[in-house]
């Protein structure tokens, strides 16, 4: 049983659930404690009678959290299940007579996914009452919600899923889970108590933040711990004239103008651009989304820095230098969130796909993201990114937004121009 309220649509899932409505399940005869409305013990009864008569009883939810990817593991209940068959939910289980909910939480994870973790790793989040329905039966449950936060979560393909319990599993980003609770899709088990998602997402946010705060600081941009601080960069005065080279660490701390590159990978077929999320361990712009970026070392041409940056950030190596199209140069001042103000003269490049090198936009799943540098990648529609940029950083601190209006206006104009040109070429226009 999953303690969520969700109405099945007419279709295969509903037919499967109805065809199994009268079929006994292995746990029907196990005994549960029944409770009054205040949670006080009344007496023990067989599970099937608890369900049939709508008694309050105890239950557990376990959210297995991939802290690195900010995602949760969800299961799709086996279609053969008498109740809520075929719906997606977290790991769940009944609390049987005489056993604490923590023990049942660990047992439920082991039963469903064949994963064994010590009870000390399970974190109690909160308790919540909920009333849900399935096949005309009302379930009243008092649920203890646990999290199992994992720094190294097991890949889905390594899970030995118990076929009687579930037929599929996947990691769902927390942001997507929030959308599910908002939109209530018919193939998901969604809690009816509005208190549940409010407390759940607040707790998940704290878990992820704690993970980030306690990670080992192996940031490649940490100016005091590695050799990047001694790299020499060309420095510029306020008019853009070349000055004496400076060490990267000093240039950052003293907010000296220096050269940088931005590389936008544009998929003209979907009018979207590739965004990369900088590692949350980064000193500067940690956890924020932007295009591929890098510094230009002393004496180097910006094109060489652009090629090296994109290949290093994504593992995409088939692009030829001729495909890196210089679009514009802009000056920008950025509060990095790392205790300094970056002043940069930025050469902005664009790579267009489809191309001879990549007939289709490279899927993010195939990209080789460097650990400690890039945490994630996504394609975002140009219109959506423009909206976020124009609303400003105060509206969405998850994005690195340039301070220069000229940069923004010229960038989106040129990107759309490339999209229109590509569509005309595909359509045979001039």
LOSE-867760 format. One line per 2 residues: number of its first residue (from 1); their letters; for each residue x, y, z of C-alpha. Coordinates in steps of 0.001 Angstrom, whole numbers, plus 500000, padded with zeros to 6 digits. Each point is the difference from the previous one (the first is absolute). Layout:
<recs>
NUM) a) X Y Z ~ ... .
</recs>
This chain:
<recs>
1) xx) 500000 500000 500000 ~ 501168 503500 499174 .
3) xx) 498502 502720 502227 ~ 499291 502463 497269 .
5) xx) 496769 501335 498512 ~ 499883 499574 496230 .
7) xx) 497122 499277 497631 ~ 500792 497513 497234 .
9) xx) 498827 500887 496515 ~ 498092 497562 497816 .
11) xx) 502635 497813 498401 ~ 502410 497159 500517 .
13) xx) 501042 500983 503534 ~ 496440 500152 501269 .
15) xx) 499072 496737 498306 ~ 503020 498266 501510 .
17) xx) 499175 501290 503466 ~ 496336 498973 499752 .
19) xx) 500850 496530 498709 ~ 502125 499421 503095 .
21) xx) 497634 501609 502487 ~ 498904 496699 501522 .
23) xx) 503353 498218 499707 ~ 501691 499433 503396 .
25) xx) 503401 501561 500565 ~ 502810 498403 502026 .
27) xx) 499712 502561 502799 ~ 496215 499892 500419 .
29) xx) 500245 497868 503151 ~ 502788 501925 501751 .
31) xx) 498767 501918 503038 ~ 500036 503768 500347 .
33) xx) 499311 502252 502969 ~ 496762 501938 499531 .
35) xx) 499756 503493 501451 ~ 497421 502620 500892 .
37) xx) 499934 503468 498426 ~ 502610 501215 502494 .
39) xx) 502403 497159 499282 ~ 499275 498002 503151 .
41) xx) 500151 496211 499786 ~ 496671 498147 499823 .
43) xx) 500819 496393 499117 ~ 501845 497850 497444 .
45) xx) 498200 498763 496887 ~ 500872 498154 496782 .
47) xx) 501075 502366 497235 ~ 497147 498995 497687 .
49) xx) 497434 500898 502684 ~ 501765 503295 500745 .
51) xx) 499680 500912 496322 ~ 496443 498781 499576 .
53) xx) 498676 501854 503056 ~ 502046 503177 499639 .
55) xx) 501856 499973 503328 ~ 502836 502405 500696 .
57) xx) 503353 498174 499882 ~ 503724 500745 499841 .
59) xx) 502064 500270 496819 ~ 503454 501100 498790 .
61) xx) 501285 501938 497000 ~ 503682 499878 499094 .
63) xx) 501476 502556 497621 ~ 503344 498735 498706 .
65) xx) 501924 503168 499129 ~ 502841 500263 497485 .
67) xx) 501572 503057 501623 ~ 502499 500625 497216 .
69) xx) 497365 500130 497268 ~ 497255 501471 502232 .
71) xx) 497618 497210 499025 ~ 497872 497367 501744 .
73) xx) 499534 496321 499150 ~ 496430 499100 499079 .
75) xx) 498368 496647 499284 ~ 497104 499121 497737 .
77) xx) 497762 497581 501859 ~ 499448 496706 498229 .
79) xx) 496869 500116 497792 ~ 498855 496767 501705 .
81) xx) 499633 501839 503283 ~ 496440 500002 501285 .
83) xx) 500332 503589 501155 ~ 501659 502885 498162 .
85) xx) 501530 497646 497431 ~ 502163 501675 497357 .
87) xx) 500442 503310 501860 ~ 503317 501685 500812 .
89) xx) 500878 500681 503637 ~ 502848 499946 502474 .
91) xx) 500831 496787 501877 ~ 497203 499185 502466 .
93) xx) 498907 497399 502529 ~ 497664 499133 502869 .
95) xx) 501139 500074 503611 ~ 499049 496608 501419 .
97) xx) 499117 499218 503602 ~ 502811 500430 502510 .
99) xx) 502628 501493 497662 ~ 501316 503596 499855 .
101) xx) 499544 501969 496797 ~ 503764 500436 499538 .
103) xx) 500501 496237 499792 ~ 497146 499716 497497 .
105) xx) 501509 502808 497898 ~ 503274 498078 499662 .
107) xx) 498096 496788 499238 ~ 497887 501684 497309 .
109) xx) 503091 501248 498140 ~ 501603 496566 500177 .
111) xx) 496796 498251 498929 ~ 499322 502250 497003 .
113) xx) 503490 500727 498678 ~ 502189 497363 501726 .
115) xx) 501986 502868 501546 ~ 501238 499552 503550 .
117) xx) 500932 503082 502025 ~ 500495 500353 503785 .
119) xx) 497151 501639 501853 ~ 502329 502824 501061 .
121) xx) 500032 501268 496393 ~ 496233 500556 499953 .
123) xx) 498954 503503 501053 ~ 496548 500571 501449 .
125) xx) 498413 503045 498346 ~ 496466 500355 501364 .
127) xx) 496664 498232 500598 ~ 496810 500662 498070 .
129) xx) 496397 498770 499960 ~ 498407 499221 496649 .
131) xx) 496776 498555 498628 ~ 500156 498413 496561 .
133) xx) 497766 497837 497817 ~ 500400 497204 497461 .
135) xx) 497348 497771 498443 ~ 497350 501392 502316 .
137) xx) 501981 499205 503174 ~ 500991 502801 502398 .
139) xx) 503394 499835 501711 ~ 500785 502021 503103 .
141) xx) 503700 500075 500708 ~ 502342 501627 502489 .
143) xx) 503260 500161 498105 ~ 503572 500367 501221 .
145) xx) 502080 501504 497197 ~ 503713 499160 499760 .
147) xx) 502817 501021 497691 ~ 502957 497850 499024 .
149) xx) 502560 502563 498753 ~ 502770 498457 497888 .
151) xx) 503161 501705 498792 ~ 500502 497181 497463 .
153) xx) 496576 498732 498980 ~ 499816 496638 498183 .
155) xx) 499215 500246 496263 ~ 496543 498729 499068 .
157) xx) 501403 497209 497804 ~ 501745 498471 503042 .
159) xx) 496785 499692 502034 ~ 498440 496563 500503 .
161) xx) 496374 501122 500068 ~ 497541 497614 501642 .
163) xx) 497533 499240 497195 ~ 497080 499459 502390 .
165) xx) 500494 503524 501316 ~ 501040 502109 496993 .
167) xx) 500717 499654 496298 ~ 502190 503090 499479 .
169) xx) 502061 502620 501799 ~ 501538 503323 499116 .
171) xx) 501635 503033 501581 ~ 497829 503098 499856 .
173) xx) 501527 503471 500499 ~ 498505 501750 503011 .
175) xx) 498854 502822 497725 ~ 498082 497477 497863 .
177) xx) 498477 498465 503126 ~ 498740 503436 500977 .
179) xx) 498367 500309 496572 ~ 498379 496592 500508 .
181) xx) 498438 501137 503276 ~ 498792 503155 498313 .
183) xx) 498603 498374 496844 ~ 498848 496673 501541 .
185) xx) 500489 497730 496958 ~ 497768 496918 499906 .
187) xx) 502927 497546 500027 ~ 501405 501298 503306 .
189) xx) 498894 499417 503579 ~ 499605 503471 501495 .
191) xx) 499308 500724 503647 ~ 496661 501656 500726 .
193) xx) 501167 501821 503150 ~ 501391 503416 498867 .
195) xx) 502299 500043 503039 ~ 501960 497061 498586 .
197) xx) 501731 501646 496993 ~ 500705 503203 501919 .
199) xx) 501917 498150 502694 ~ 501540 497480 497606 .
201) xx) 501612 502513 497643 ~ 501230 502134 502874 .
203) xx) 501672 496917 501503 ~ 501490 498851 496678 .
205) xx) 501436 503464 499402 ~ 501732 499931 503382 .
207) xx) 501438 496538 499299 ~ 501507 501048 496680 .
209) xx) 501387 503229 501474 ~ 501642 498059 502821 .
211) xx) 501576 497637 497460 ~ 501423 502909 498002 .
213) xx) 501249 501807 503114 ~ 501860 496925 501249 .
215) xx) 501567 498891 496700 ~ 503769 499797 499818 .
217) xx) 501333 503235 498559 ~ 501762 498817 496877 .
219) xx) 498820 503020 498032 ~ 502237 500617 496994 .
221) xx) 499416 503744 500449 ~ 501100 500103 503643 .
223) xx) 502668 502677 499753 ~ 501924 498865 503085 .
225) xx) 500136 496265 499355 ~ 501082 499362 496430 .
227) xx) 502202 501105 497139 ~ 497259 501813 498084 .
229) xx) 500542 502960 502322 ~ 503451 500501 498462 .
231) xx) 498881 499893 496347 ~ 500859 503225 498202 .
233) xx) 497161 501972 498420 ~ 500147 503089 497798 .
235) xx) 498663 502953 501973 ~ 498328 503084 498556 .
237) xx) 499408 503542 501154 ~ 496574 501652 500133 .
239) xx) 500269 500971 496320 ~ 500851 496449 498885 .
241) xx) 503716 500625 499412 ~ 502336 497092 500704 .
243) xx) 502004 500238 503238 ~ 502523 497818 501789 .
245) xx) 499010 496340 500499 ~ 498671 499062 503429 .
247) xx) 499637 496786 501980 ~ 496484 498639 499782 .
249) xx) 499496 500009 503778 ~ 501131 503614 500309 .
251) xx) 497900 501055 497002 ~ 496896 498544 501642 .
253) xx) 500599 501376 503492 ~ 500897 503464 498743 .
255) xx) 497149 500138 497441 ~ 502296 500775 497069 .
257) xx) 498633 500002 496454 ~ 501023 496845 498087 .
259) xx) 498998 497964 496924 ~ 497480 497129 499892 .
261) xx) 498005 497941 497516 ~ 496364 498879 499927 .
263) xx) 498912 497194 497667 ~ 496320 499490 499151 .
265) xx) 499015 496668 498442 ~ 496813 500772 498038 .
267) xx) 497560 497336 498832 ~ 498153 501771 497200 .
269) xx) 497503 497139 499636 ~ 498539 500711 503447 .
271) xx) 501146 503629 500354 ~ 501759 499105 503236 .
273) xx) 503485 500392 501463 ~ 502151 497707 502115 .
275) xx) 500373 501074 503624 ~ 502514 498552 502444 .
277) xx) 499641 500047 503772 ~ 503322 500848 501591 .
279) xx) 501003 497689 502816 ~ 498414 500965 503302 .
281) xx) 503488 499681 501492 ~ 501220 502910 497872 .
283) xx) 501174 503117 501799 ~ 498695 502209 497204 .
285) xx) 496458 499616 498581 ~ 499605 496664 501828 .
287) xx) 496844 498133 498945 ~ 498973 502612 497429 .
289) xx) 498963 499357 496390 ~ 501824 501627 497085 .
291) xx) 501537 499169 496652 ~ 503517 498535 499832 .
293) xx) 502469 502633 501274 ~ 503718 500369 500613 .
295) xx) 502825 502466 500457 ~ 502382 500945 497194 .
297) xx) 503581 499404 501105 ~ 502738 502501 499290 .
299) xx) 500848 500200 496297 ~ 497350 497483 498876 .
301) xx) 497384 500731 497327 ~ 496443 499853 501295 .
303) xx) 498948 497433 497374 ~ 502455 497427 501384 .
305) xx) 498655 500606 503507 ~ 496422 499568 498716 .
307) xx) 500779 496658 498341 ~ 501779 498688 503091 .
309) xx) 497213 501183 502292 ~ 497117 498318 498183 .
311) xx) 501860 496739 499501 ~ 501104 499924 503634 .
313) xx) 496535 500816 501356 ~ 498009 497568 497847 .
315) xx) 502342 497411 498457 ~ 498714 500992 496536 .
317) xx) 503053 499642 497772 ~ 498667 499744 496432 .
319) xx) 499578 503734 499422 ~ 502545 501577 497658 .
321) xx) 501572 503410 500818 ~ 498200 501498 496979 .
323) xx) 496641 499324 501691 ~ 500785 502354 502906 .
325) xx) 498301 503180 498786 ~ 501010 503249 501720 .
327) xx) 496816 501957 500800 ~ 500870 502982 502147 .
329) xx) 502236 501485 502663 ~ 498563 501422 503217 .
331) xx) 501236 501384 503283 ~ 498434 498700 503206 .
333) xx) 500311 500228 503760 ~ 498837 496957 501984 .
335) xx) 499516 499443 503707 ~ 501285 496428 500114 .
337) xx) 498591 499082 503389 ~ 503583 499079 500918 .
339) xx) 500980 503240 501653 ~ 501168 502006 496985 .
341) xx) 498814 501927 496953 ~ 501059 498618 496623 .
343) xx) 500678 502638 497343 ~ 500244 498373 496596 .
345) xx) 500254 500875 496333 ~ 498190 497048 498459 .
347) xx) 500317 498588 496501 ~ 496737 498177 499289 .
349) xx) 499927 497040 497597 ~ 497193 497864 498621 .
351) xx) 499908 496420 498758 ~ 496968 498997 497951 .
353) xx) 498449 496536 499806 ~ 498869 498150 497943 .
355) xx) 503336 500147 498174 ~ 502373 497786 498061 .
357) xx) 501659 499071 503294 ~ 496749 499301 501852 .
359) xx) 496931 499300 497796 ~ 497854 500302 503138 .
361) xx) 500448 501883 503245 ~ 502212 497829 502247 .
363) xx) 497841 498544 502820 ~ 501125 501145 503441 .
365) xx) 500043 496343 501098 ~ 502926 499343 497648 .
367) xx) 502091 502945 501174 ~ 503048 499430 502197 .
369) xx) 499627 502587 502751 ~ 503241 500503 501981 .
371) xx) 499563 499305 503757 ~ 500648 503062 502130 .
373) xx) 499376 502265 497001 ~ 496524 499319 498604 .
375) xx) 497163 498313 501915 ~ 497284 499852 497338 .
377) xx) 498949 501078 496508 ~ 496700 500900 498360 .
379) xx) 498611 501589 496859 ~ 497821 503063 500632 .
381) xx) 497822 501885 497485 ~ 501418 503401 499068 .
383) xx) 496740 501703 501004 ~ 500108 498458 503477 .
385) xx) 503624 500997 500613 ~ 499296 503533 498812 .
387) xx) 497085 500245 502439 ~ 502193 498857 502891 .
389) xx) 502782 502422 499101 ~ 497664 502965 499627 .
391) xx) 498315 499268 503330 ~ 503440 500233 501567 .
393) xx) 502018 498073 502558 ~ 497760 501040 502860 .
395) xx) 497264 497883 498419 ~ 502122 496909 499338 .
397) xx) 503459 499714 501584 ~ 500489 496621 498316 .
399) xx) 501205 501737 496828 ~ 503151 502012 499314 .
401) xx) 498565 503140 498417 ~ 502243 502563 498272 .
403) xx) 499893 503553 501243 ~ 500243 501425 496479 .
405) xx) 496677 500729 498306 ~ 501927 500237 496735 .
407) xx) 501144 496398 500393 ~ 496463 498737 500599 .
409) xx) 498372 501953 497190 ~ 502627 499153 497390 .
411) xx) 500214 496340 501065 ~ 496289 499216 499696 .
413) xx) 499691 501974 496765 ~ 502893 498074 498414 .
415) xx) 498815 496618 501291 ~ 496533 500527 498529 .
417) xx) 501555 501186 496757 ~ 501927 496714 499768 .
419) xx) 496825 498016 500689 ~ 498115 501836 497228 .
421) xx) 502897 499491 497582 ~ 500094 496274 500743 .
423) xx) 496254 499602 499512 ~ 500138 501839 496688 .
425) xx) 502834 497704 498880 ~ 498031 496883 500984 .
427) xx) 496910 501324 498246 ~ 501914 500869 496846 .
429) xx) 499582 503754 500442 ~ 502595 502689 499402 .
</recs>
